[in-house]
Amino acid sequence: MSGCNSCITTGGKVDGCQNNGGCLTGGCNKLNVFDWLSNMGMPQSETFNILEVRFKSGKKEFYRNQDQFDVVTGDAVIVDVPNGHHLGYISLQGELVRLQMQKKKIKEDEKVRKIYRVASVKDLEKYHQVRKRENPTLIRTRQIIKDMNLAMKLSDVEFQADNSKAIFYYSAVERIDYRELIKVLASEFNIRVEMRQISLRQEAGRLGGIGSCGRELCCSTWLNEFKSVSTATARYQKLSLNPSKLSGQCGRLKCCLNYELDSYMDALIDIPKLEGPLQTKKGFAKLQKTDIFRKIMWFGYELENSWHPVSCARVKEIVALNQRNILPETLESNESTNGKNHFISINKELDRIDRKYRSKNKRKPSKRSGNKKSPPNES
């Protein structure tokens, strides 16, 4: 993990851009947090002494500031980890940390490890030297996995700051027996090895990328809790069940399908559920399309190619009439012509577009030499 240009270490201390945890340039790392309580006077006499520390690829843990170090968001600190120490960056402090611990159901007891010290220049230099080992180790380990014919995909390697341990992140479809692999890696790199399996969504978050919306992936910027997404979510939103359009970079259904689901569920309450086509004196009209938020349902007769927009209130009225074996004249209401006028305007727009592209598709006459008329004889 490395800071951006506005967070350069000066005088042995990471000053940060003083933007309450939200990087001004957006280049510090993913999962940045804006501390909206930092400039507010809190009634407590003492500040909360547990800090949130962020490590490589956005992993966050809580550590106790037992020695009351004078630190700010963005400072690099050395923290206690099992069998050694590691370097991380403070991502949150104050009362928001207490709220985060309550949300994640973490108790304020002795199990919370402590912060050793603020990182010095020597610590940062050593950490950057250790980080340089990660890419060659990743390439070499992938070759070893290929030689051992293991059905696993290695996505990332993270070295501990004291250069005593390395965590290998991998994804696999089935359970992998990697005991022999650990022995080979330990002798190859002379380091303690930990294998950690991650899901495909977590792998996409660690690798990063650009989504179909044109923005950076949610899982690599702010999303840290993955909720299950089903195809029923796409059905409620009347989306095309095309796997290539609904799948994200991880190969699973996009997490953003859940973002607007509640709004669609609230809007679907007013949409009538049909058990069959509507019956009119003109014929049977089948449902073709539903505009959920505008409360308009489009129907088409069996022998027609055009669609007719009908309001949800009118559809409920026709359904009630059909249940009493009464057939209305047409789909449109006699009292209102707004839907008909809207239908006419849309058809005019479609006709205009058809004429535009029809004129472009007309083939121009070929200018072959054989088709040219010979000039008249002047003799």
C-alpha positions in Angstrom: 0.0 0.0 0.0 1.4 3.4 -0.9 0.1 6.9 -0.5 -0.5 9.3 -3.3 1.5 12.4 -4.1 -0.3 14.5 -1.5 0.5 12.0 1.2 4.2 11.8 0.8 6.2 11.1 4.0 8.2 14.1 5.2 10.5 14.1 8.2 9.7 10.6 9.1 6.0 11.2 9.4 3.0 10.6 7.0 1.3 14.0 7.2 -1.7 13.1 4.9 -3.8 15.6 3.1 -5.9 16.4 6.2 -9.2 15.6 4.5 -10.7 13.6 7.3 -9.9 10.3 5.7 -11.2 11.1 2.2 -8.2 11.4 -0.1 -8.3 14.6 -2.1 -6.9 12.9 -5.2 -8.5 9.5 -4.7 -5.2 7.7 -5.0 -4.4 6.5 -1.5 -6.3 3.2 -1.7 -9.7 1.7 -1.8 -12.4 1.9 0.9 -11.6 5.4 2.0 -13.8 6.8 4.8 -15.0 10.3 5.4 -14.9 11.1 9.1 -17.9 13.3 9.5 -17.5 13.6 13.3 -13.9 14.8 13.2 -14.8 18.6 13.4 -17.6 18.2 15.9 -17.1 18.8 19.6 -17.8 15.5 21.4 -19.2 15.5 25.0 -16.8 12.8 26.1 -13.7 14.0 28.0 -11.5 11.3 26.5 -11.4 10.2 22.9 -12.0 6.5 21.9 -8.6 4.9 22.1 -9.2 2.2 19.4 -8.3 3.0 15.8 -9.2 1.3 12.5 -6.1 0.4 10.5 -6.2 -0.5 6.8 -3.8 -2.9 5.1 -3.1 -3.9 1.5 -6.1 -4.2 -0.7 -8.5 -2.7 1.8 -8.4 -5.2 4.6 -9.3 -3.4 7.9 -8.8 -4.3 11.5 -9.1 -2.6 14.9 -6.1 -1.8 17.2 -5.8 -0.1 20.6 -3.8 3.1 20.9 -2.7 2.1 24.3 0.3 4.5 24.5 -1.8 7.4 23.3 0.3 8.2 20.2 -0.5 11.5 18.5 -1.7 10.3 15.1 -4.1 11.4 12.4 -5.9 9.6 9.6 -3.4 8.5 7.0 -0.5 7.9 9.4 1.5 4.7 9.0 1.8 2.7 12.2 3.4 -0.6 13.2 0.8 -3.0 14.7 0.9 -6.3 16.6 0.0 -9.4 14.5 0.4 -13.1 15.3 4.1 -14.0 15.3 5.4 -10.6 14.3 4.4 -7.1 13.3 2.9 -5.4 10.3 2.6 -2.0 8.8 -0.8 -0.4 8.1 -2.4 3.0 7.7 -4.9 4.6 10.0 -8.3 4.8 8.1 -10.6 5.9 10.9 -10.5 7.2 14.5 -12.8 8.6 17.2 -16.4 7.7 17.8 -17.0 6.3 14.3 -14.7 3.5 15.3 -16.9 2.6 18.2 -19.9 2.6 15.8 -18.1 0.3 13.4 -17.2 -2.1 16.1 -20.8 -2.3 17.2 -21.9 -2.9 13.6 -19.4 -5.7 13.2 -20.1 -7.0 16.7 -16.6 -6.8 18.0 -16.2 -6.4 21.8 -13.8 -3.8 23.4 -11.8 -6.4 25.4 -8.3 -7.7 25.7 -8.5 -9.5 22.3 -8.0 -6.1 20.5 -4.3 -5.9 19.7 -2.3 -2.8 20.3 -0.3 -0.4 18.1 3.5 -0.6 18.7 4.6 2.7 17.4 4.3 5.2 14.6 6.2 4.0 11.6 9.6 5.6 11.1 11.5 6.2 7.9 13.4 2.9 8.4 10.1 1.0 8.8 8.7 2.5 5.6 11.9 1.8 3.6 11.9 -1.8 4.8 8.2 -2.2 4.0 8.7 -0.9 0.4 11.6 -3.3 0.0 9.4 -6.2 1.1 6.6 -5.1 -1.3 9.1 -5.5 -4.2 9.2 -9.2 -3.5 5.4 -9.7 -4.1 5.3 -9.6 -7.9 8.2 -12.0 -8.5 6.9 -14.3 -5.9 3.4 -14.3 -7.5 4.8 -15.2 -10.9 7.1 -18.0 -9.6 4.2 -19.4 -7.4 1.9 -19.6 -10.4 4.6 -21.6 -12.3 4.9 -24.0 -9.3 1.1 -24.5 -9.2 1.1 -25.2 -12.9 3.9 -27.8 -12.5 2.0 -29.5 -9.6 -1.3 -29.6 -11.7 -3.3 -28.0 -8.9 -6.8 -26.7 -9.9 -6.5 -23.3 -8.2 -6.0 -19.7 -9.3 -3.5 -17.6 -7.4 -4.6 -13.9 -7.5 -2.4 -12.1 -5.0 0.5 -12.4 -2.5 0.9 -10.2 0.5 4.1 -10.1 2.5 4.2 -9.1 6.2 6.2 -5.9 6.9 8.8 -7.8 9.0 9.4 -10.1 6.0 8.6 -13.2 8.1 5.4 -14.4 6.6 3.5 -14.3 3.3 -0.2 -14.8 2.6 -1.2 -16.3 -0.7 -4.7 -15.5 -1.9 -6.3 -18.1 -4.3 -9.7 -19.1 -5.6 -10.8 -22.6 -6.5 -14.0 -24.4 -7.4 -13.3 -27.5 -5.3 -11.3 -28.2 -2.1 -7.6 -28.2 -2.7 -5.0 -30.2 -0.8 -2.1 -27.7 -0.7 0.0 -29.3 2.0 2.7 -30.2 -0.4 2.5 -26.8 -2.0 3.2 -25.1 1.3 6.3 -27.2 1.8 7.6 -26.2 -1.6 6.8 -22.5 -1.2 8.4 -22.4 2.3 11.7 -23.9 1.0 11.6 -21.8 -2.2 11.1 -18.4 -0.5 12.4 -19.2 3.0 9.3 -17.8 4.7 6.3 -18.9 6.6 3.4 -19.5 4.2 -0.4 -19.0 4.8 -2.9 -20.1 2.1 -6.2 -18.1 2.2 -9.0 -19.0 -0.2 -11.2 -16.1 -1.3 -14.4 -15.9 -3.4 -14.6 -14.7 -7.0 -16.2 -11.4 -5.8 -13.3 -10.9 -3.4 -10.8 -11.7 -6.1 -12.3 -9.1 -8.4 -12.2 -6.6 -5.6 -8.5 -7.2 -5.0 -7.6 -7.0 -8.7 -9.8 -4.0 -9.5 -11.1 -2.9 -12.8 -13.7 -0.8 -14.6 -17.3 -1.9 -14.7 -19.8 -1.6 -17.5 -21.0 1.7 -16.0 -17.6 3.3 -16.8 -16.7 3.6 -13.1 -14.3 1.7 -10.9 -15.7 -1.5 -9.5 -17.7 -1.1 -6.3 -16.0 -4.0 -4.6 -12.6 -2.4 -5.2 -13.6 1.1 -3.9 -16.2 1.0 -1.1 -18.2 -2.3 -1.0 -16.9 -4.6 1.6 -19.9 -6.8 2.4 -21.3 -9.0 -0.4 -25.0 -9.8 -0.4 -26.5 -12.6 -2.5 -27.9 -11.6 -5.9 -30.4 -13.8 -7.6 -32.0 -13.8 -11.1 -35.3 -12.9 -9.4 -33.8 -9.4 -8.8 -33.5 -8.9 -12.5 -37.0 -10.2 -13.2 -38.5 -7.7 -10.7 -36.7 -4.9 -12.6 -37.9 -6.2 -16.0 -34.3 -6.7 -17.2 -33.3 -9.0 -20.0 -32.0 -12.3 -18.6 -28.8 -12.1 -20.6 -25.8 -13.6 -18.6 -23.3 -11.4 -20.5 -25.2 -8.2 -19.5 -26.1 -9.2 -15.9 -22.7 -10.7 -15.0 -19.9 -8.6 -13.5 -16.2 -8.9 -13.8 -16.1 -11.7 -11.3 -18.5 -13.8 -13.4 -21.3 -13.6 -10.9 -24.4 -11.4 -11.0 -23.7 -7.7 -10.5 -23.9 -6.4 -7.0 -25.6 -3.2 -8.3 -28.7 -5.2 -9.2 -29.6 -4.9 -5.5 -29.2 -1.1 -5.3 -32.6 -0.1 -6.8 -34.5 -3.3 -5.9 -36.4 -1.7 -3.1 -37.6 1.1 -5.3 -38.8 -1.4 -7.9 -40.6 -3.4 -5.2 -42.4 -0.4 -3.9 -43.4 0.6 -7.5 -44.6 -2.9 -8.3 -47.3 -2.7 -5.7 -49.5 -0.6 -8.1 -48.9 -2.9 -11.1 -51.8 -5.3 -11.5 -50.9 -9.0 -11.9 -52.5 -10.6 -15.0 -53.4 -14.2 -15.4 -54.0 -14.0 -19.1 -54.7 -11.5 -22.0 -57.2 -8.7 -21.7 -60.5 -9.3 -23.5 -62.1 -6.6 -25.6 -64.6 -6.5 -28.4 -61.7 -5.9 -30.8 -59.9 -9.1 -29.6 -57.5 -10.5 -27.1 -54.7 -8.1 -26.0 -51.5 -9.6 -24.6 -49.1 -7.8 -22.3 -45.9 -6.8 -24.2 -44.0 -4.4 -21.9 -44.5 -2.7 -18.5 -43.1 0.8 -17.6 -43.0 0.3 -13.9 -42.4 3.9 -12.7 -44.7 5.6 -15.2 -47.4 3.1 -14.4 -48.0 2.3 -18.1 -48.6 -1.2 -19.5 -48.2 -1.9 -23.3 -50.6 -4.4 -24.9 -50.7 -5.8 -28.5 -53.6 -7.4 -30.3 -53.0 -10.8 -32.0 -53.3 -9.6 -35.6 -51.5 -6.2 -35.1 -47.8 -5.3 -34.8 -48.4 -2.1 -32.9 -48.5 -1.7 -29.1 -51.1 0.3 -27.2 -50.2 2.0 -23.9 -52.7 1.5 -21.1 -52.6 3.0 -17.6 -52.6 0.6 -14.7 -55.9 2.0 -13.5 -57.5 1.3 -16.8 -56.0 -2.3 -16.8 -57.6 -2.9 -13.4 -60.8 -1.6 -14.7 -60.7 -4.0 -17.7 -59.8 -6.9 -15.5 -62.8 -6.2 -13.3 -65.1 -6.0 -16.4 -63.7 -9.3 -17.7 -64.4 -11.0 -14.4 -68.1 -10.0 -14.9 -68.0 -11.2 -18.5 -68.2 -7.7 -19.9 -66.1 -6.8 -22.9 -65.1 -3.1 -23.3 -65.0 -1.6 -26.8 -61.2 -0.9 -26.8 -58.3 -0.8 -24.4 -58.3 3.0 -24.3 -60.5 4.7 -21.7 -63.3 6.8 -23.1 -62.7 9.5 -20.5 -59.0 10.1 -21.2 -57.0 10.2 -24.4 -53.6 10.9 -22.8 -52.4 7.4 -23.4 -53.6 7.5 -27.1 -51.9 10.8 -27.7 -48.7 9.5 -26.1 -48.9 6.4 -28.3 -49.4 8.5 -31.5 -46.4 10.7 -30.6 -44.2 7.7 -30.0 -45.2 6.1 -33.3 -44.5 9.4 -35.1 -41.0 9.4 -33.6 -40.4 5.8 -34.6 -41.6 6.5 -38.2 -39.2 9.5 -38.4 -36.3 7.3 -37.3 -37.2 4.6 -39.8 -37.3 7.1 -42.6 -33.9 8.5 -41.6 -32.2 5.1 -41.7 -34.1 3.9 -44.7 -32.7 6.8 -46.7 -29.2 5.9 -45.6 -29.6 2.3 -46.6 -30.6 3.0 -50.2 -27.9 1.8 -52.5 -26.5 4.4 -54.9 -26.4 3.4 -58.6 -23.1 1.9 -59.6 -20.8 3.9 -61.8 -19.4 1.1 -63.9 -17.8 1.8 -67.2 -20.2 -0.5 -69.0 -23.3 1.5 -67.9 -21.9 4.8 -69.1 -23.6 6.2 -72.2 -21.3 6.6 -75.1 -21.0 10.1 -76.4 -22.9 10.8 -79.7 -21.0 10.7 -82.9 -20.1 14.1 -84.1 -19.5 12.9 -87.6 
